[in-house]
Amino acid sequence: MSHIGIDAPAVEVRALVRDFRTRGGPPRRALDAFDLTVAPGEVHGLLGPNGAGKTTLCKILSTILLPTSGSAAVHGLDVVADAKRVRPLLGIVFGGERGLYARMTAAQNLRFWAALYGLGRREGRRRAAELLDRVGLAPRADEPVETFSRGMKQRLHLARGLVGDPRVLLLDEPTVGMDPVSAHEFRDLVESLRAEGRAVLLTTHDMAEAEALCDRVSFIDGGRLLRCEDPRVLGELLSRHERVRAAGVPAALAERIAALPGVERVRETGPGAVLVETDRGGAALPVLRTLVEAGVTDVSTAPPTLEEVYLHLIGERGMAVRP
């Protein structure tokens, strides 16, 4: 029988393949020869468009799905051969409404999950109270979950994922629906998990979140690992390829902006409306100055979309965003 590896990676995936059968057609490959290693205490981001394979990977690691081929291990335990021993090592937060009982209170939900993890009544109550305080829900502990906002439910999901004191936490889009204050508090929670030596595998579409939280980021598309990067690469891309939107821009002004240093292109998005894309850090500032000096007041800036980051990072080679 395998033993928990003290020095083993928190997550180790080798040549992982997962195919799904399709009616009347060839199998759809959700993961394709996928490799990944996550160290204990590492926060690792999985960044990719819908259908990239992020959730499939998390479901295999959590023993919900079987791989078609290849291997995956958590702290040295194979997720297929040692599934029963892997499960207590994992905390899983898939979000949405799954896993919460709306008519039960927040405390009752956590005590129920504590019982499923084998905790006694007294220990379950203590653990529930501790976690509700940790995620900022202690004042609402005795209120039904059906009265909670979406962000509050997501924080309760995070508490549920920690009930079993996991060594590896799988977070699938954890801040969806959270207000900025809650999202900031969540980031503090992730920092504390890292300090405790727990590994966190975080799937997200939010590049700023990945940059702020992650030690490394894996870019995934079509079930393949494209690149694994330091999150500082994200920061450079976000600043270098900043976009400026403006309305009420005459054609002559748009031509002037297109000639500014660092402007990659100017796209018309509607009558008098343009999207200015830059390709170097600081290039957005002279664009904004030129627009304001010309009397344009409807102006905003934004980071590039995930798809645009992919194109800038890996070029035009074969990025297919699946439905």
Buried (B, 14 or more C-beta within 10 A) or exposed (E): EBEBBEEBBBBBBEBBBBBEEEEEEEEEBBBBBBBBBBBBBBBBBBBBBEBBBBBBBBBBBBBBBEBBEBBBBBBBBBBBEBBEBBBEBBBBBBBBEEBBBEEBBBBBBBBBBBBEBEBEEEBBBBBBBEBBEBBBBBEBBEBBBEEBEBBBBBBBBBBBBBBBEBBBBBBBBBBBBBEEEBBEBBBEBBBEBBEEEBBBBBBBBBBEBBBBBBBBBBBBBBBBBBEBBEBEBBBBBBBBBBBBBBBBBEEEBBEBBBEBEBBBEBEEEEEBBBBBBBBBBEBBBBBBEBBEEBEBEEBEBEBBBBEBBBBBBBEEEEBEBBE
